[in-house]
Amino acid sequence: MRYVIIGAGVAGISAVESIRGADRTGDIVMLGDDPHGYYSRPGLAYFLTGELHDKALFPKKREDYNRLKFIYRKTRVIEIDRAAKNVTLENGSLLSYNKLLVATGASAAPLTIPGANLQGVVKLDHLEDARAILKLARRGQTAVVLGGGITALELTEGLLARGMKVHYLLRGGRYWNSVLDEQESRVIEARLQEEGVELHLRSEAIEILGRSGRVAGVRLLDGRAMKCDLLAFAVGVKPRIDLAKNADLACDRGILVNEYLQTNDPDIYAAGDVAQVYDPLTGRSALDSLWSPSREQGSTAGLNMAGQSKAYIKSVPFNVTRLAGLTTTIIGAVGSGHDDDVVGIARGDSETWRQLPDAIMTQGGFDVNRVRLLVGESRLLGAVVMGDQKLSAPLQRIISEKINISAIHDKLLAKDARIADVIVDFWAEHLAAA
């Protein structure tokens, strides 16, 4: 039995672990085109700010890999032949498979304005990008950041930490308007400005200006020109589905899979950022660009490839991130609408956050410590917790386990409700009764 895994990210490595746990003798071959193999993509932001050394990005040691008894080949797959059940590698050689996992992830969506190919135009997609940024970032020089979501903010803070003067341009009227509400956006914006970031709302770049092949500035839609030495962008990610499409696997925004992570070919599976996963609870298929779902999907796909039958039940999307230095937890359905600064989905994002059912919003706290809840008839549907995180763990449980909150429904929606106190008391009573 030979298992072939295309992709060396968290979904791929989790699949290896599951397969090896269920099948001690089968051959496992992982094929990856990232020169560094498996490392922590979320850790790149902290590498950029200088909080982490690059060695800390690699969570597994050589002995961990040795225990898993798999072969890793640093190569690119250029074709999947479903009829012959093999893949073609970049050197032209063929590798046969019995079960195949496509875990190719997603790539940064390109910047499509004139001048995007100039030296000094950077993104934060992988470790080599981060290293290139550190080489280019010069204390006292000026950087412009374009885009929305978490990665654009990581770029802004990373460049600021390197001593650059940073201009952050947003095409929309506020930061990450598809997920955060207006007050949450304004908290983040105010903190950025306090750190020294110059924020430009409703400002669209239409051309990157160059001199001798290097970035020299950016021209805006309103005719203004802004000088800069470096331009960083994060305008969303695109699942890497070309390999799957060329093999006639069913694709939409990502590779379509059933609850067992199978594609329309029963011997081919997909997991991670590239997979558009069917959720039996909602009857919808959605993309996630989050670490935990990628790990869970890879693990489940591996078990199914090894002959076990385990459905992937999409958990409530959950992310703990840092926005302008402020710890922020996002759980369940919290946002709505379209983001002017992101095409499709961004890293650290979930389409499910915007699949908002009928809900009433309530919020408490009006400084940096804030809680926003989306309250359904008998359960909580989503929450954003900013700053103080003592409520994030209980809220994750209440939302993911669909705990009935009828007893506190009206209290949560009461004018001037002390939401934190109501949740703390409710959770204490729930635990005592369990």
Phi, psi and omega per residue, in radians:
M1 nan 2.233 3.097
R2 -2.144 2.205 3.072
Y3 -1.825 2.238 3.085
V4 -2.047 2.294 -3.110
I5 -2.112 2.139 3.103
I6 -1.732 1.913 -3.117
G7 2.166 2.315 -3.074
A8 -1.954 0.391 3.126
G9 -1.482 -2.870 -3.055
V10 -1.157 -0.603 3.105
A11 -1.138 -0.754 -3.132
G12 -1.126 -0.808 -3.098
I13 -1.201 -0.588 3.092
S14 -1.169 -0.626 3.082
A15 -1.130 -0.744 3.092
V16 -0.990 -0.804 -3.112
E17 -1.069 -0.746 -3.136
S18 -1.195 -0.757 3.141
I19 -1.059 -0.818 -3.084
R20 -1.157 -0.543 3.079
G21 -1.172 -0.523 -3.089
A22 -1.712 -0.394 -3.081
D23 -2.407 1.849 -3.051
R24 -1.418 -0.225 -2.995
T25 -2.047 -0.322 -3.089
G26 -1.113 2.641 3.067
D27 -1.374 2.319 3.064
I28 -2.119 2.164 3.106
V29 -2.146 2.144 3.080
M30 -1.833 2.311 3.140
L31 -2.041 2.131 -3.090
G32 -2.392 2.465 3.138
D33 -1.817 0.054 3.008
D34 -1.445 2.184 -3.070
P35 -1.066 -0.292 -3.076
H36 -1.800 0.005 3.130
G37 1.198 -2.407 -3.046
Y38 -1.560 2.202 3.041
Y39 -2.676 3.024 -3.072
S40 -1.433 1.837 3.070
R41 -1.089 -0.733 3.110
P42 -1.088 -0.412 -3.120
G43 -1.288 -0.215 -3.101
L44 -1.055 -0.596 3.136
A45 -1.066 -0.674 -3.093
Y46 -1.389 -0.463 2.999
F47 -1.165 -0.682 -3.122
L48 -1.160 -0.653 -3.138
T49 -1.422 -0.174 -3.119
G50 1.587 0.100 -3.141
E51 -1.379 -0.409 3.120
L52 -2.198 2.432 2.958
H53 -1.371 2.665 -3.075
D54 -1.074 -0.489 3.119
K55 -1.110 -0.484 -3.135
A56 -1.268 -0.189 3.135
L57 -1.337 -0.226 -3.053
F58 -1.819 1.749 -2.990
P59 -1.342 -0.299 -3.067
K60 -1.926 2.535 3.114
K61 -1.736 2.915 -3.113
R62 -0.964 -0.699 -3.119
E63 -1.152 -0.503 3.078
D64 -1.110 -0.754 3.124
Y65 -1.202 -0.681 -3.139
N66 -1.054 -0.664 3.141
R67 -1.114 -0.527 -3.086
L68 -1.410 -0.228 3.052
K69 0.844 1.090 3.046
F70 -2.315 2.819 3.131
I71 -1.762 2.282 3.058
Y72 -1.940 2.216 3.095
R73 -2.108 2.185 -3.141
K74 -1.464 1.693 -3.063
T75 -2.814 2.892 3.102
R76 -1.884 2.401 3.055
V77 -1.569 2.266 -3.103
I78 -1.880 -0.230 3.129
E79 -2.804 2.521 2.987
I80 -1.951 2.163 3.071
D81 -1.852 1.753 -3.057
R82 -1.192 -0.636 -3.107
A83 -1.155 -0.768 -3.123
A84 -1.492 -0.180 -3.100
K85 0.969 0.954 3.018
N86 -2.552 2.907 3.075
V87 -2.122 2.560 3.097
T88 -1.728 2.234 3.140
L89 -1.611 2.933 -3.018
E90 -1.108 -0.384 3.100
N91 -1.532 0.077 3.102
G92 1.613 -0.163 -3.130
S93 -1.327 2.758 -3.118
L94 -1.898 2.543 3.064
L95 -2.296 2.109 -3.114
S96 -1.454 2.766 3.109
Y97 -2.495 2.707 2.892
N98 -1.703 -0.739 3.068
K99 -2.279 2.412 -3.068
L100 -2.204 2.372 3.031
L101 -2.021 2.214 3.029
V102 -1.731 1.904 -3.139
A103 -2.274 0.971 -3.004
T104 -1.431 -0.099 3.049
G105 1.264 -2.715 -3.127
A106 -2.376 2.659 3.115
S107 -1.981 2.719 3.086
A108 -1.018 2.278 3.056
A109 -1.093 2.417 -3.064
P110 -1.265 2.735 3.013
L111 -1.550 2.202 -2.970
T112 -1.987 0.811 3.059
I113 -2.095 2.707 3.131
P114 -0.971 2.423 3.120
G115 1.629 0.013 -3.072
A116 -1.155 -0.288 -3.127
N117 -1.664 0.084 3.129
L118 -1.174 2.626 3.047
Q119 -1.134 2.347 -3.101
G120 1.769 -0.007 2.988
V121 -1.652 2.071 -2.966
V122 -2.271 2.771 3.051
K123 -2.325 3.027 3.108
L124 -2.206 1.416 -3.089
D125 -1.872 -0.572 -3.095
H126 -2.688 -3.125 -3.000
L127 -1.088 -0.680 3.127
E128 -1.106 -0.614 3.057
D129 -1.053 -0.812 -3.110
A130 -1.079 -0.729 3.126
R131 -1.145 -0.660 3.104
A132 -1.124 -0.700 3.117
I133 -1.079 -0.762 -3.121
L134 -1.117 -0.563 3.097
K135 -1.231 -0.593 -3.063
L136 -1.518 -0.487 -3.059
A137 -1.224 2.160 -3.125
R138 -2.161 2.234 3.114
R139 -0.963 2.300 3.110
G140 1.588 -0.265 3.085
Q141 -1.462 3.046 -3.035
T142 -1.956 2.365 3.084
A143 -2.137 2.576 3.003
V144 -2.045 2.359 3.088
V145 -2.036 2.301 3.086
L146 -2.043 2.462 3.030
G147 2.148 3.103 -3.094
G148 -2.306 -3.090 3.130
G149 1.374 -2.897 -3.001
I150 -1.270 -0.745 -3.032
T151 -1.128 -0.687 3.109
A152 -1.060 -0.668 3.113
L153 -1.217 -0.663 3.076
E154 -1.059 -0.720 3.091
L155 -1.111 -0.792 -3.137
T156 -1.010 -0.848 -3.085
E157 -1.264 -0.606 3.104
G158 -1.123 -0.775 3.137
L159 -1.185 -0.649 3.088
L160 -1.096 -0.738 -3.141
A161 -1.117 -0.425 3.128
R162 -1.562 0.171 3.017
G163 1.505 0.259 3.137
M164 -1.548 2.661 2.969
K165 -1.428 2.128 -2.992
V166 -2.014 2.215 2.972
H167 -1.839 2.147 -3.140
Y168 -1.893 2.023 -3.091
L169 -1.770 2.232 3.064
L170 -2.108 2.243 3.117
R171 -1.221 -0.555 -3.127
G172 -1.489 -3.067 -3.087
G173 -1.531 -0.108 3.102
R174 -2.847 2.936 -3.065
Y175 -1.320 2.284 3.001
W176 0.844 0.960 -2.998
N177 -1.260 -0.148 3.100
S178 -1.444 -0.282 -3.094
V179 -2.089 -0.769 -3.113
L180 -1.565 2.662 2.996
D181 -1.500 3.079 -3.008
E182 -1.074 -0.735 -3.098
Q183 -1.135 -0.692 3.107
E184 -1.120 -0.757 3.090
S185 -1.022 -0.768 -3.081
R186 -1.165 -0.594 3.079
V187 -1.068 -0.818 -3.136
I188 -1.107 -0.803 -3.122
E189 -1.052 -0.751 -3.134
A190 -1.108 -0.689 3.133
R191 -1.165 -0.689 3.092
L192 -1.061 -0.765 -3.126
Q193 -1.147 -0.637 3.084
E194 -1.111 -0.566 3.129
E195 -1.336 -0.204 3.122
G196 1.911 0.068 3.099
V197 -1.320 2.382 3.049
E198 -1.655 1.986 -3.037
L199 -1.683 2.323 3.141
H200 -2.171 1.789 3.118
L201 -1.468 2.695 -3.129
R202 0.865 0.798 -3.124
S203 -2.195 2.011 -3.078
E204 -1.969 2.197 3.071
A205 -1.402 2.302 3.131
I206 -2.015 -0.202 3.133
E207 -2.809 2.407 3.024
I208 -1.689 2.203 -3.080
L209 -1.603 2.463 -3.094
G210 -2.241 2.860 3.035
R211 -2.528 2.120 -3.115
S212 0.951 0.689 3.077
G213 1.441 0.022 -3.115
R214 -2.019 2.706 3.077
V215 -1.077 2.330 3.073
A216 -2.201 -0.279 -3.120
G217 3.041 -3.040 -3.137
V218 -2.485 2.433 3.099
R219 -1.789 2.359 -3.094
L220 -1.739 2.849 -3.103
L221 -1.037 -0.559 -3.114
D222 -1.433 0.088 3.081
G223 1.710 -0.256 3.141
R224 -1.191 2.649 3.012
A225 -2.100 2.454 -3.091
M226 -2.213 2.174 3.128
K227 -1.310 2.507 3.032
C228 -2.770 2.783 3.135
D229 -1.808 -0.258 -3.107
L230 -2.647 2.472 3.073
L231 -2.253 2.144 3.137
A232 -1.962 2.478 -3.124
F233 -2.354 2.632 3.048
A234 -2.628 1.598 -3.038
V235 -1.956 0.463 3.121
G236 1.976 3.084 3.096
V237 -2.222 2.695 3.105
K238 -2.121 2.117 3.069
P239 -0.963 2.441 -3.094
R240 -1.487 1.451 -3.002
I241 -1.822 -0.001 -3.040
D242 -1.013 -0.754 -3.141
L243 -1.027 -0.773 -3.134
A244 -1.189 -0.754 3.141
K245 -1.082 -0.721 -3.141
N246 -1.166 -0.374 3.083
A247 -1.635 0.169 -3.140
D248 1.063 0.568 2.952
L249 -1.406 2.540 -3.089
A250 -1.178 2.186 -3.118
C251 -2.335 2.609 2.955
D252 -2.182 -1.915 3.004
R253 -1.339 -0.553 3.025
G254 -2.257 -2.932 3.063
I255 -1.391 2.147 -3.095
L256 -1.329 2.259 3.128
V257 -2.326 2.720 3.073
N258 -1.512 -2.978 -3.074
E259 -1.217 -0.195 3.070
Y260 -1.709 0.184 -3.126
L261 1.162 0.328 3.079
Q262 -1.481 2.473 2.991
T263 -1.439 -2.944 3.074
N264 -1.273 -0.096 2.945
D265 -1.803 2.037 -3.019
P266 -1.096 -0.278 3.117
D267 -1.710 0.046 3.135
I268 -2.122 2.286 -3.108
Y269 -2.076 2.838 3.041
A270 -2.454 2.569 -3.118
A271 -2.699 2.739 3.086
G272 1.556 -2.737 -3.037
D273 -1.037 -0.433 -3.091
V274 -1.427 -0.283 -3.018
A275 -1.603 2.314 3.008
Q276 -1.779 1.812 -2.834
V277 -1.686 2.307 3.076
Y278 -1.287 2.309 3.112
D279 -1.910 1.868 -3.092
P280 -1.096 -0.373 -3.129
L281 -1.296 -0.567 -3.118
T282 -1.899 -0.273 -3.077
G283 1.305 0.240 -3.126
R284 -2.021 2.790 3.005
S285 -1.925 2.378 -3.068
A286 -2.468 2.735 3.029
L287 -1.684 2.469 2.937
D288 -2.138 2.546 2.965
S289 -2.186 1.052 -3.046
L290 -2.234 2.560 -3.082
W291 -1.100 -0.884 -3.049
S292 -1.101 -0.846 3.079
P293 -1.045 -0.641 3.100
S294 -1.075 -0.755 3.123
R295 -1.113 -0.802 -3.117
E296 -1.137 -0.708 3.141
Q297 -1.147 -0.766 3.124
G298 -1.056 -0.748 3.132
S299 -1.090 -0.792 -3.137
T300 -1.163 -0.741 3.110
A301 -1.040 -0.742 3.141
G302 -1.051 -0.757 3.124
L303 -1.085 -0.760 -3.131
N304 -1.184 -0.645 3.077
M305 -1.086 -0.576 -3.120
A306 -1.504 0.184 3.005
G307 1.728 -0.055 3.069
Q308 -1.487 2.813 -3.128
S309 -2.069 1.765 -3.114
K310 -2.339 2.129 3.107
A311 -1.368 2.455 3.001
Y312 -1.549 1.923 3.073
I313 -1.662 1.948 -3.071
K314 -1.029 2.079 -3.141
S315 -1.378 2.871 3.080
V316 -1.039 2.183 -3.118
P317 -1.069 2.364 -2.985
F318 -2.525 2.275 3.086
N319 -2.527 2.316 2.988
V320 -1.881 2.089 -3.089
T321 -2.377 3.076 3.122
R322 -2.105 2.066 -3.138
L323 -1.999 1.995 -3.102
A324 0.901 0.749 3.107
G325 1.380 0.020 -3.057
L326 -1.871 2.047 3.107
T327 -1.096 2.228 -3.081
T328 -2.346 2.236 3.089
T329 -1.924 2.307 3.132
I330 -2.108 2.173 -3.052
I331 -2.289 2.314 2.987
G332 1.188 -2.684 -3.090
A333 -1.506 2.049 -3.046
V334 -2.321 -0.328 -2.978
G335 -2.159 -3.013 3.138
S336 -2.844 2.786 2.935
G337 1.381 -2.829 -2.945
H338 -1.973 2.494 3.085
D339 -1.796 2.161 -3.112
D340 -1.147 -0.339 -2.993
D341 -1.854 0.037 -3.126
V342 -2.324 2.337 3.054
V343 -1.681 2.038 3.129
G344 1.346 -2.009 -3.079
I345 -2.173 2.620 3.124
A346 -1.869 2.859 3.037
R347 -1.122 2.513 -3.119
G348 1.333 0.365 -3.027
D349 -2.197 2.836 3.069
S350 -2.459 2.331 3.079
E351 -1.066 -0.499 -3.101
T352 -1.102 -0.503 3.120
W353 -1.007 -0.447 -3.086
R354 -1.811 0.053 3.080
Q355 -1.543 1.262 -2.916
L356 -1.525 1.968 3.061
P357 -1.335 -3.124 3.127
D358 -1.039 2.144 -3.095
A359 -2.715 2.756 3.064
I360 -2.006 2.371 -3.099
M361 -1.630 2.436 2.983
T362 -2.385 2.608 -3.098
Q363 -2.557 2.711 3.128
G364 -2.493 2.640 -3.119
G365 1.518 2.283 -3.058
F366 -2.243 0.272 2.983
D367 -1.989 -2.484 -3.121
V368 -1.324 -0.362 3.077
N369 -1.584 1.851 -3.044
R370 -2.341 2.619 3.001
V371 -2.291 2.226 3.025
R372 -2.128 2.254 -3.131
L373 -2.066 2.484 2.964
L374 -1.819 1.962 -2.967
V375 -1.833 2.095 3.026
G376 -1.560 -2.970 -3.105
E377 -1.107 -0.760 -3.060
S378 -2.298 0.039 3.124
R379 -2.613 2.840 3.053
L380 -1.473 2.375 -3.081
L381 -1.797 -0.380 -3.126
G382 -2.990 2.852 3.128
A383 -2.726 2.564 2.945
V384 -2.134 2.174 3.135
V385 -2.076 2.042 -3.124
M386 -1.957 2.403 3.088
G387 1.418 -2.075 3.139
D388 -0.973 2.161 -3.002
Q389 -1.806 0.257 -3.058
K390 -1.134 -0.390 3.141
L391 -1.569 -0.182 -2.982
S392 -1.165 -0.728 -3.133
A393 -1.156 -0.863 3.072
P394 -1.020 -0.729 -3.116
L395 -1.145 -0.640 3.096
Q396 -1.076 -0.754 3.122
R397 -1.143 -0.798 -3.099
I398 -1.066 -0.712 -3.099
I399 -1.337 -0.839 -3.046
S400 -1.220 -0.575 -3.139
E401 -1.588 0.058 3.099
K402 0.895 0.799 -3.128
I403 -1.194 2.356 -3.111
N404 -1.204 2.156 -3.106
I405 -2.002 0.387 -3.118
S406 -0.936 -0.624 -3.081
A407 -1.120 -0.440 -3.122
I408 -2.046 0.123 -3.089
H409 -0.916 -0.929 -3.074
D410 -1.208 -0.585 3.113
K411 -1.107 -0.696 -3.129
L412 -1.145 -0.563 -3.069
L413 -1.642 -0.046 -3.137
A414 -1.146 2.582 3.108
K415 -1.070 2.378 -3.128
D416 1.042 0.535 3.129
A417 -1.090 2.424 3.028
R418 -1.557 1.448 -2.954
I419 -1.008 -0.782 -3.094
A420 -1.032 -0.786 -3.136
D421 -1.118 -0.717 -3.132
V422 -1.086 -0.777 -3.124
I423 -1.177 -0.769 -3.135
V424 -1.041 -0.821 -3.131
D425 -1.126 -0.751 3.138
F426 -1.069 -0.774 -3.089
W427 -1.171 -0.690 3.096
A428 -1.078 -0.745 3.118
E429 -1.156 -0.694 3.135
H430 -1.086 -0.780 -3.138
L431 -1.158 -0.673 3.137
A432 -1.144 -0.573 -3.104
A433 -1.447 -0.306 -3.052
A434 -1.241 nan nan
